Amino acid sequence: MDNSDIQKLVEIAKMYYNDHMTQEMISKVFSISRSAVSMCLTEAKNIGIVQVQINDPSQNNEDLAGRMEREFGLRKCIVVPSGTYNEKALVHIVTSQAVRFALGLLQSHSCIGTSWGNACYEFMHSFPADTNLCDISVVPLIGISPLLTQEYQLNESVRMFAEKLHGNPLFIYSPGYVDNFEDKKRVMESSYMQPIFKRWHDLDFAILGIGRAQERSELRQYRCEGDNMFQEICSDPDMAVGDICARRFNIHGEFINCEYNEKLIGVDKKILSEAKHVMAIAAGSSKVIPIIGALRTGIIHYLATDENTIFQILDLLSLGRM
């Protein structure tokens, strides 16, 4: 086979696999039959022009998982192959394996708490409805979000999740953040919150996302790059790098003592520390620093993420930047 023939195979393979053209369309470009296009694609595989790699998300990277478990004292780290850089698609893949793992932990007649956000929504949405689980209480871990997208409609997600588990949903009708301490006192002392408190202190399983720092007026953001950025993050105890159930923490895993955190209607570190099993789901480059801070809180037992995210975390730790 000469160079022109090889180049023809390359062009046909690019059109089919990269440009997603049909064999019929390619046959017209090259004025050949569809069967000839099919033969060219087969030949491209046979001689190594096209290589098929299957990233099976169920295959846990035990080496990376073990390093994370030792570094942060995790009971289990679920590390799936990084088959995409699209963070939404990545979270979907990671969450599917988090669900698979959680099925081995969840039991009937128990209590599950969950938060808002894409990871928790994906977990509840992906959870199968044909399990033998029953009589499970599902409780929100924070009040209503001001965001209107479906992944932040926590009460509706809780209702749907409880239905799958043949269980009982509980709802919080208050905003997750209130304007003043009088409003918080009134909400916390209300009769409808008392069953919520009871379930919070009896959590068997908590599902958490890890939020990244957003632009906030009361907290400084990263204003520099490289080593200077890491130095600023590590030296300022009031700089939030992420949040759990909207509660902001710094890179050292300390929940920040600020007015915002004090006005939240949701679980705190003490409540989450009492839960029997706490799983966090987060993946992607934007979650690297938030994951480090979140794991340092000491409240997370299980982490589900992907290989590239772990590589970045371990790289930062090995360089002593964090």
C-alpha positions as semicolon CSV with decimal commas, in nm:
position;residue;x (nm);y (nm);z (nm)
1;M;0,000;0,000;0,000
2;D;0,156;0,332;-0,107
3;N;0,136;0,668;0,070
4;S;-0,158;0,788;-0,137
5;D;-0,362;0,483;-0,038
6;I;-0,275;0,531;0,329
7;Q;-0,367;0,899;0,311
8;K;-0,700;0,805;0,156
9;L;-0,772;0,571;0,450
10;V;-0,680;0,851;0,691
11;E;-0,916;1,096;0,521
12;I;-1,203;0,846;0,516
13;A;-1,145;0,761;0,884
14;K;-1,141;1,131;0,979
15;M;-1,465;1,195;0,795
16;Y;-1,636;0,897;0,958
17;Y;-1,506;0,918;1,316
18;N;-1,423;1,288;1,361
19;D;-1,672;1,458;1,133
20;H;-1,949;1,199;1,190
21;M;-2,025;1,171;0,818
22;T;-2,223;0,868;0,705
23;Q;-2,072;0,606;0,477
24;E;-2,316;0,719;0,207
25;M;-2,187;1,077;0,229
26;I;-1,824;0,963;0,218
27;S;-1,891;0,740;-0,083
28;K;-2,012;1,045;-0,279
29;V;-1,704;1,249;-0,185
30;F;-1,467;0,979;-0,314
31;S;-1,698;0,849;-0,590
32;I;-1,683;0,495;-0,453
33;S;-1,947;0,253;-0,325
34;R;-2,063;0,233;0,037
35;S;-1,918;-0,117;0,061
36;A;-1,581;0,022;-0,047
37;V;-1,602;0,283;0,230
38;S;-1,678;0,008;0,481
39;M;-1,379;-0,193;0,358
40;C;-1,155;0,115;0,392
41;L;-1,268;0,170;0,752
42;T;-1,198;-0,195;0,833
43;E;-0,854;-0,170;0,673
44;A;-0,783;0,150;0,869
45;K;-0,845;-0,045;1,190
46;N;-0,640;-0,343;1,077
47;I;-0,325;-0,141;1,003
48;G;-0,353;0,077;1,314
49;I;-0,471;0,405;1,164
50;V;-0,785;0,376;1,376
51;Q;-0,754;0,245;1,730
52;V;-1,053;0,180;1,951
53;Q;-1,014;0,253;2,322
54;I;-1,298;0,173;2,558
55;N;-1,297;0,355;2,891
56;D;-1,504;0,137;3,122
57;P;-1,620;0,360;3,412
58;S;-1,676;0,050;3,628
59;Q;-1,300;-0,019;3,628
60;N;-1,173;0,166;3,934
61;N;-0,814;0,293;3,926
62;E;-0,705;0,126;4,248
63;D;-0,360;0,288;4,252
64;L;-0,495;0,644;4,241
65;A;-0,780;0,548;4,473
66;G;-0,537;0,409;4,729
67;R;-0,324;0,723;4,723
68;M;-0,628;0,942;4,784
69;E;-0,754;0,715;5,061
70;R;-0,421;0,735;5,240
71;E;-0,381;1,109;5,187
72;F;-0,724;1,207;5,316
73;G;-0,828;0,913;5,534
74;L;-1,112;0,809;5,304
75;R;-1,289;0,477;5,345
76;K;-1,318;0,450;4,967
77;C;-1,228;0,659;4,663
78;I;-1,405;0,579;4,336
79;V;-1,187;0,688;4,042
80;V;-1,328;0,643;3,692
81;P;-1,138;0,688;3,362
82;S;-1,144;1,042;3,222
83;G;-1,306;0,983;2,886
84;T;-1,419;1,343;2,830
85;Y;-1,329;1,699;2,925
86;N;-1,692;1,806;2,920
87;E;-1,756;1,850;3,292
88;K;-2,130;1,788;3,274
89;A;-2,078;1,461;3,084
90;L;-1,796;1,371;3,322
91;V;-2,014;1,420;3,629
92;H;-2,279;1,199;3,468
93;I;-2,026;0,916;3,422
94;V;-1,877;0,958;3,769
95;T;-2,222;0,969;3,928
96;S;-2,325;0,644;3,760
97;Q;-2,042;0,470;3,945
98;A;-2,124;0,651;4,269
99;V;-2,477;0,509;4,241
100;R;-2,336;0,163;4,172
101;F;-2,123;0,183;4,487
102;A;-2,400;0,332;4,701
103;L;-2,633;0,044;4,616
104;G;-2,405;-0,177;4,825
105;L;-2,436;0,052;5,127
106;L;-2,797;0,166;5,134
107;Q;-3,041;-0,029;5,344
108;S;-3,416;-0,026;5,391
109;H;-3,565;0,153;5,693
110;S;-3,290;0,416;5,688
111;C;-3,252;0,791;5,635
112;I;-3,080;0,958;5,340
113;G;-2,993;1,327;5,316
114;T;-2,909;1,511;4,997
115;S;-2,827;1,858;4,873
116;W;-2,887;2,067;4,563
117;G;-2,657;2,094;4,261
118;N;-2,572;1,895;3,950
119;A;-2,395;1,603;4,122
120;C;-2,673;1,533;4,372
121;Y;-2,939;1,576;4,105
122;E;-2,758;1,332;3,874
123;F;-2,727;1,083;4,161
124;M;-3,099;1,089;4,236
125;H;-3,195;1,096;3,868
126;S;-2,964;0,802;3,782
127;F;-3,067;0,589;4,079
128;P;-3,264;0,280;3,966
129;A;-3,627;0,245;4,065
130;D;-3,627;-0,136;4,064
131;T;-3,431;-0,206;4,383
132;N;-3,560;-0,395;4,686
133;L;-3,513;-0,091;4,909
134;C;-3,813;0,039;5,100
135;D;-3,921;0,262;5,387
136;I;-3,638;0,512;5,342
137;S;-3,675;0,870;5,458
138;V;-3,524;1,125;5,218
139;V;-3,448;1,464;5,368
140;P;-3,304;1,781;5,214
141;L;-2,985;1,902;5,382
142;I;-3,047;2,268;5,295
143;G;-3,339;2,495;5,219
144;I;-3,467;2,622;4,886
145;S;-3,220;2,759;4,632
146;P;-3,288;3,088;4,452
147;L;-3,176;2,920;4,127
148;L;-3,459;2,787;3,912
149;T;-3,285;2,515;3,710
150;Q;-3,396;2,159;3,777
151;E;-3,081;2,054;3,962
152;Y;-3,154;2,319;4,227
153;Q;-3,520;2,226;4,280
154;L;-3,432;2,015;4,581
155;N;-3,780;1,947;4,717
156;E;-3,893;1,805;4,382
157;S;-3,575;1,595;4,355
158;V;-3,632;1,464;4,707
159;R;-3,990;1,371;4,619
160;M;-3,880;1,185;4,306
161;F;-3,593;1,010;4,486
162;A;-3,815;0,897;4,774
163;E;-4,061;0,754;4,523
164;K;-3,783;0,543;4,370
165;L;-3,683;0,421;4,715
166;H;-4,042;0,340;4,815
167;G;-3,984;0,584;5,098
168;N;-4,101;0,906;5,255
169;P;-3,990;1,254;5,145
170;L;-3,949;1,546;5,383
171;F;-3,941;1,905;5,260
172;I;-3,793;2,237;5,367
173;Y;-4,010;2,532;5,264
174;S;-3,767;2,802;5,374
175;P;-3,495;2,958;5,158
176;G;-3,151;2,809;5,213
177;Y;-3,024;3,155;5,301
178;V;-3,224;3,410;5,502
179;D;-3,174;3,785;5,526
180;N;-3,139;3,819;5,901
181;F;-3,097;3,620;6,221
182;E;-3,456;3,685;6,330
183;D;-3,581;3,506;6,020
184;K;-3,344;3,218;6,087
185;K;-3,463;3,185;6,446
186;R;-3,826;3,183;6,331
187;V;-3,758;2,912;6,071
188;M;-3,552;2,697;6,305
189;E;-3,818;2,709;6,575
190;S;-4,107;2,636;6,337
191;S;-4,302;2,314;6,383
192;Y;-4,240;2,185;6,029
193;M;-3,862;2,196;6,084
194;Q;-3,867;1,967;6,388
195;P;-3,900;1,640;6,188
196;I;-3,618;1,769;5,965
197;F;-3,390;1,822;6,265
198;K;-3,468;1,475;6,391
199;R;-3,372;1,317;6,058
200;W;-3,058;1,531;6,031
201;H;-2,934;1,386;6,357
202;D;-3,018;1,033;6,243
203;L;-2,860;1,030;5,896
204;D;-2,748;0,693;5,766
205;F;-2,629;0,826;5,431
206;A;-2,555;1,176;5,301
207;I;-2,498;1,258;4,934
208;L;-2,304;1,578;4,873
209;G;-2,176;1,783;4,586
210;I;-1,872;2,008;4,627
211;G;-1,934;2,361;4,507
212;R;-1,660;2,585;4,375
213;A;-1,600;2,941;4,491
214;Q;-1,822;3,199;4,321
215;E;-1,784;3,575;4,294
216;R;-1,886;3,709;4,636
217;S;-1,882;4,063;4,769
218;E;-1,787;3,972;5,123
219;L;-1,497;3,738;5,038
220;R;-1,185;3,804;4,831
221;Q;-1,140;3,598;4,517
222;Y;-0,828;3,471;4,350
223;R;-0,663;3,788;4,221
224;C;-0,334;3,639;4,107
225;E;-0,199;3,333;3,932
226;G;0,048;3,048;3,983
227;D;0,238;3,018;4,311
228;N;0,112;3,359;4,427
229;M;-0,245;3,237;4,395
230;F;-0,173;2,924;4,599
231;Q;0,008;3,131;4,861
232;E;-0,288;3,365;4,895
233;I;-0,535;3,078;4,919
234;C;-0,332;2,905;5,190
235;S;-0,255;3,218;5,392
236;D;-0,605;3,366;5,413
237;P;-0,836;3,166;5,644
238;D;-1,134;3,374;5,527
239;M;-1,092;3,289;5,160
240;A;-1,356;3,040;5,049
241;V;-1,243;2,780;4,798
242;G;-1,570;2,587;4,789
243;D;-1,885;2,491;4,973
244;I;-2,076;2,190;5,099
245;C;-2,451;2,239;5,125
246;A;-2,375;2,607;5,050
247;R;-2,159;2,628;5,365
248;R;-1,824;2,782;5,266
249;F;-1,487;2,642;5,367
250;N;-1,122;2,735;5,313
251;I;-0,836;2,529;5,169
252;H;-0,755;2,391;5,515
253;G;-1,100;2,236;5,547
254;E;-1,224;2,488;5,800
255;F;-1,577;2,619;5,763
256;I;-1,545;2,995;5,755
257;N;-1,674;3,198;6,047
258;C;-1,878;3,451;5,850
259;E;-2,225;3,600;5,845
260;Y;-2,319;3,415;5,528
261;N;-2,259;3,073;5,686
262;E;-2,447;3,178;5,998
263;K;-2,758;3,266;5,798
264;L;-2,787;2,932;5,621
265;I;-3,084;2,704;5,680
266;G;-2,905;2,374;5,648
267;V;-2,676;2,117;5,804
268;D;-2,345;2,215;5,960
269;K;-2,021;2,028;6,020
270;K;-2,140;1,876;6,348
271;I;-2,450;1,723;6,188
272;L;-2,259;1,583;5,889
273;S;-1,992;1,443;6,121
274;E;-2,261;1,235;6,293
275;A;-2,379;1,071;5,968
276;K;-2,280;0,705;5,925
277;H;-2,188;0,737;5,557
278;V;-2,105;1,059;5,370
279;M;-2,036;1,048;4,996
280;A;-1,916;1,343;4,788
281;I;-1,931;1,353;4,408
282;A;-1,717;1,603;4,215
283;A;-1,509;1,597;3,897
284;G;-1,330;1,831;3,660
285;S;-1,046;2,082;3,677
286;S;-1,265;2,350;3,833
287;K;-1,324;2,123;4,134
288;V;-0,959;2,036;4,212
289;I;-0,900;2,298;4,482
290;P;-1,256;2,270;4,622
291;I;-1,211;1,892;4,657
292;I;-0,887;1,937;4,854
293;G;-1,057;2,175;5,096
294;A;-1,368;1,958;5,122
295;L;-1,174;1,641;5,203
296;R;-0,978;1,826;5,470
297;T;-1,301;1,900;5,658
298;G;-1,289;1,536;5,770
299;I;-1,660;1,478;5,717
300;I;-1,638;1,288;5,385
301;H;-1,600;0,909;5,389
302;Y;-1,633;0,836;5,016
303;L;-1,531;1,039;4,712
304;A;-1,637;0,972;4,352
305;T;-1,431;1,151;4,086
306;D;-1,219;1,088;3,775
307;E;-0,853;1,019;3,699
308;N;-0,757;1,360;3,560
309;T;-0,899;1,537;3,863
310;I;-0,704;1,307;4,095
311;F;-0,382;1,358;3,897
312;Q;-0,419;1,735;3,941
313;I;-0,490;1,702;4,313
314;L;-0,192;1,476;4,377
315;D;0,030;1,700;4,164
316;L;-0,056;2,004;4,376
317;L;0,002;1,810;4,697
318;S;0,335;1,665;4,579
319;L;0,463;2,012;4,493
320;G;0,375;2,133;4,841
321;R;0,150;2,407;4,705
322;M;-0,147;2,303;4,914
